[in-house]
Amino acid sequence: MPERTDKEEGGVGVLPERKTRLEKPKLFKVLLHNDDFTTMDFVVFVLEYVFKRTEAEAVVIMLNVHNQGVGVAGIYPYEIAYEKCQKAMNLARARQYPLLCTVEQE
């Protein structure tokens, strides 16, 4: 006598297990741009407060912004990068600094 399957008996068949591969989210750089009005101290403050950098890291990034015209504040998934960028620019606007912060795909 042949073996019966669940389907032949009117039961529910079992689907084979599928392995789902999750892709890592694309990362985005948050860039701070140099200007002639935003103080170095304020840029260091933003890097410490918004981007959770140590004082030493913040000073190095600030000097990159000052000397090279742009510096990477951090690398995050898009939503986090966008929020941190907006927070940094809102802080600058509240203190009347023209600090420019942009988000760029890594």
N, C-alpha and C positions, 0 to 999 in steps of 0.2 A: 504494500500500500504506500503510495507516494506521500511525502510530507505536505501538509497544507500550510499556506502562508496566512498571515493575518488578513490580507485582503480577500482571499478566497473565502474566509470564514466570516466576512463582513466586519472585521475589526479594523482598527486604525493602523496604518503602516507607519513604520519608523523611518524618519529621514536620516540619511547619513550626516554625521557631524561635519559642519563646515568650519574651517578656521577663518576667522575674520581678522584681517590685518588692518590695524589702525595706522594711519599715516601721521607722522609727526607734523605739528602745525608749522607753517612757514613762519620764519622769524623776520622781524623788522627792526631796523636800527632807528633809534631816536637821536637826531642830530641837533646840536646847538650851534647857532651861527653867530659869528662875531659882529658886533656893531660898535659904534664910537661912544655910546651913551650908557649902556648897561655896565655897572661896576663889576669888577672881578670878585669882590666880596659877595655880591648878590648871586653871581653865577655859582660860586662855591656853595652858598646857602641852598640854592635850588637843587644842586647835585646831591647834597646831603639829605635834604628834606623830602624831595620828590623821588629821587632815584636811589635813595638809601646807600649812598657811597660814603666811605670813610673820609675823613678830612684830607688825608694824604692822596687818596684816589681823586677826590674832587679837585684838588689843586692841580694835579697832573692833567686832568681833563680840561680844566679851565685854561691852563697854559696852552694846550693844544688848540683850543678855540681861539685864544688870543693870537697865537703865532701863526697858525695855519688857516685861520678863517672859519674852521668848522671842527667839531669834536663829537665823538660818539658818547652819549650819556648812558646808553644801555641798549641791550638787544632783547626783544620780547615778542611774544605772539601779538598779532595786529591789534586786538582790542586793548590789551594792556599798554602797548606802545602808544596808541592813540590817546588813551586816557591820561597817561603820564605827560605826554606832549601838551595836551590841553591844560592840565593842572599847572605845568610850568609857565605857560604863556599867560594864564589867568593871574598867577602870582605876580608876574612881571607887569601886566597891565594895571593891576591894583596899585603898584608902586610907580607907575608911569615910566616903565622901562620898555623899550621897543624890542626886547629879546625875541628872536625868531627861533622856533623849534619846529623841526619837520620830521616826518616818518618816511623811511625809505626801505624797500625790501632788501634783505641781506643778500 
